[in-house]
Amino acid sequence: MSTYYRIGEIARPHGVHGAVRVNPTTDDSSRFSGLTEAYLELHGDYVPVQLCVSGITPSSVIAKIEGYDTPEAANALRGKYLCVDRAHAVKLPKDTYFVADLIGCTVTDTDGNAYGTLTDVFATGANDVYEIAHGKLMVPALKRLLQEVDVEEKRIVLKSDVLKEVGLFAD
């Protein structure tokens, strides 16, 4: 399972003191409220940083990252991700998973057919859509389809009869 979770992508500088506008990649931007420590994902490394969040809306967050004190320094962070470690991640409700934990799960059905690994999750508004084997199979994340999701064992089992109804196969 993933050690770090992306919670926002830095969009651009904000103001003249090095603050940044962050686009949340989390379902609930209020999770930034009171957040003072995070990690910057830089070239595959996770660098700890101190944050001062000054504004939160559903679509953006304004934050000051310690050590980035000019618009030019803040601009260098454009496109980088703010992350939290597992210990500081929000607690999820039952049957809800972090996308980072789902990616890489082996997908089979109740008849024993193997479809490959889950390669991406798309948020569509109504429900998420799971991409399996880089687009060879797309399925909606429906409770009636998901027999078992075990992110610790990296395994997802789909109900065969429901998969025949809702699965979109590339072939």
C-alpha positions as CSV (number, residue, x, y, z in Angstrom):
1,M,0.0,0.0,0.0
2,S,1.1,3.5,-0.7
3,T,3.1,5.4,2.0
4,Y,2.2,8.9,0.7
5,Y,-1.0,10.3,-0.8
6,R,-1.3,13.2,-3.1
7,I,-3.7,15.8,-1.7
8,G,-3.2,18.7,-4.1
9,E,-1.4,19.8,-7.2
10,I,0.3,23.2,-7.1
11,A,-1.2,25.3,-9.9
12,R,0.6,28.7,-9.7
13,P,2.0,31.4,-7.5
14,H,-0.5,33.5,-5.5
15,G,0.6,37.0,-4.5
16,V,4.0,38.5,-4.0
17,H,5.2,36.6,-0.9
18,G,5.6,33.1,-2.4
19,A,2.1,31.6,-1.6
20,V,0.7,29.1,-4.0
21,R,-2.7,28.1,-5.3
22,V,-3.3,24.4,-4.9
23,N,-5.9,22.4,-6.8
24,P,-7.1,19.7,-4.3
25,T,-6.8,16.1,-5.5
26,T,-8.8,14.9,-2.5
27,D,-12.6,14.6,-2.3
28,D,-12.8,17.1,0.6
29,S,-10.7,20.2,0.4
30,S,-11.6,21.0,4.1
31,R,-8.9,18.4,4.9
32,F,-6.4,21.3,4.4
33,S,-7.9,23.0,7.4
34,G,-5.3,23.0,10.2
35,L,-2.7,21.2,8.0
36,T,0.7,22.5,8.9
37,E,3.0,19.7,7.7
38,A,3.1,18.0,4.3
39,Y,5.5,16.6,1.8
40,L,6.4,18.0,-1.6
41,E,6.8,15.3,-4.2
42,L,10.0,16.3,-6.1
43,H,11.6,14.0,-8.6
44,G,10.4,10.8,-6.9
45,D,11.4,12.0,-3.4
46,Y,9.1,13.3,-0.6
47,V,10.5,16.4,1.0
48,P,8.9,17.4,4.3
49,V,7.6,21.0,4.3
50,Q,5.8,23.4,6.7
51,L,2.5,24.9,5.5
52,C,0.4,27.8,6.4
53,V,-3.0,27.5,4.8
54,S,-4.7,30.9,4.4
55,G,-7.8,30.1,2.2
56,I,-9.9,27.1,1.3
57,T,-12.6,26.8,-1.3
58,P,-14.0,23.6,-2.8
59,S,-11.9,24.1,-5.9
60,S,-8.6,25.6,-4.6
61,V,-6.5,26.2,-1.5
62,I,-4.1,29.1,-0.9
63,A,-1.0,28.0,1.1
64,K,2.4,29.3,2.0
65,I,5.2,26.8,1.9
66,E,8.1,27.6,4.2
67,G,11.3,28.4,2.3
68,Y,9.5,29.6,-0.9
69,D,9.3,33.3,-0.3
70,T,9.0,34.8,-3.8
71,P,6.7,34.4,-6.7
72,E,9.6,33.0,-8.7
73,A,10.3,30.4,-6.1
74,A,6.6,29.5,-5.9
75,N,6.5,29.3,-9.7
76,A,9.2,26.6,-9.6
77,L,6.6,24.4,-7.7
78,R,4.0,24.6,-10.5
79,G,2.8,21.1,-11.3
80,K,4.3,19.5,-8.2
81,Y,2.2,17.6,-5.7
82,L,1.6,18.2,-2.0
83,C,1.3,14.9,-0.2
84,V,0.6,13.5,3.3
85,D,1.9,10.3,4.8
86,R,-0.3,7.4,5.7
87,A,-0.3,8.5,9.4
88,H,-1.8,11.9,8.5
89,A,-4.2,10.7,5.8
90,V,-7.9,11.2,6.5
91,K,-9.7,8.2,7.9
92,L,-11.9,6.6,5.2
93,P,-15.4,5.2,5.7
94,K,-16.0,1.5,5.3
95,D,-15.7,0.2,1.7
96,T,-13.9,3.4,0.6
97,Y,-10.3,3.2,-0.6
98,F,-7.4,5.5,-1.6
99,V,-6.9,5.4,-5.4
100,A,-3.2,4.9,-4.8
101,D,-4.0,1.7,-2.8
102,L,-6.3,0.4,-5.6
103,I,-3.8,0.9,-8.4
104,G,-1.8,-2.3,-8.9
105,C,-4.5,-4.6,-7.5
106,T,-4.9,-7.9,-9.5
107,V,-8.4,-8.1,-10.9
108,T,-10.2,-11.5,-11.3
109,D,-13.9,-12.5,-11.3
110,T,-15.8,-15.1,-9.3
111,D,-15.4,-17.6,-12.1
112,G,-11.6,-17.4,-11.7
113,N,-10.9,-15.4,-14.9
114,A,-7.9,-13.0,-14.6
115,Y,-8.1,-9.6,-16.2
116,G,-4.8,-8.0,-15.2
117,T,-4.1,-5.2,-12.8
118,L,-6.1,-2.0,-12.0
119,T,-4.1,0.7,-13.8
120,D,-6.2,3.9,-13.2
121,V,-9.4,5.2,-11.5
122,F,-11.5,7.9,-13.2
123,A,-13.9,10.1,-11.2
124,T,-17.0,10.5,-13.3
125,G,-19.3,12.2,-10.9
126,A,-21.8,9.4,-10.6
127,N,-19.3,6.7,-9.6
128,D,-15.7,6.0,-10.2
129,V,-14.6,3.9,-13.2
130,Y,-11.8,1.4,-12.9
131,E,-9.4,0.9,-15.8
132,I,-7.9,-2.6,-15.9
133,A,-4.9,-3.6,-18.0
134,H,-4.5,-0.1,-19.5
135,G,-7.9,0.1,-21.0
136,K,-8.6,-3.6,-21.9
137,L,-11.4,-3.5,-19.4
138,M,-13.4,-0.6,-17.9
139,V,-15.9,-1.2,-15.1
140,P,-17.9,1.1,-12.9
141,A,-17.1,0.8,-9.2
142,L,-20.5,-0.5,-8.2
143,K,-21.2,-2.3,-4.9
144,R,-23.2,-4.9,-6.8
145,L,-20.1,-5.6,-9.0
146,L,-17.4,-5.7,-6.4
147,Q,-17.4,-9.1,-4.6
148,E,-14.2,-8.3,-2.7
149,V,-11.6,-5.5,-2.5
150,D,-8.5,-6.3,-0.4
151,V,-6.0,-3.5,-0.8
152,E,-3.6,-5.1,1.6
153,E,-3.4,-8.3,-0.5
154,K,-3.7,-6.1,-3.7
155,R,-6.7,-8.1,-5.0
156,I,-10.1,-7.2,-6.4
157,V,-12.7,-9.8,-7.2
158,L,-15.6,-8.9,-9.5
159,K,-19.0,-10.8,-9.6
160,S,-19.0,-12.6,-13.0
161,D,-22.7,-12.2,-13.7
162,V,-22.7,-8.4,-13.1
163,L,-19.4,-8.0,-15.0
164,K,-21.1,-9.4,-18.1
165,E,-23.8,-6.6,-17.8
166,V,-21.6,-3.6,-17.0
167,G,-18.0,-4.4,-18.2
168,L,-16.7,-2.6,-21.2
169,F,-14.1,-4.8,-22.9
170,A,-11.7,-3.5,-25.5
171,D,-12.0,-6.5,-27.8
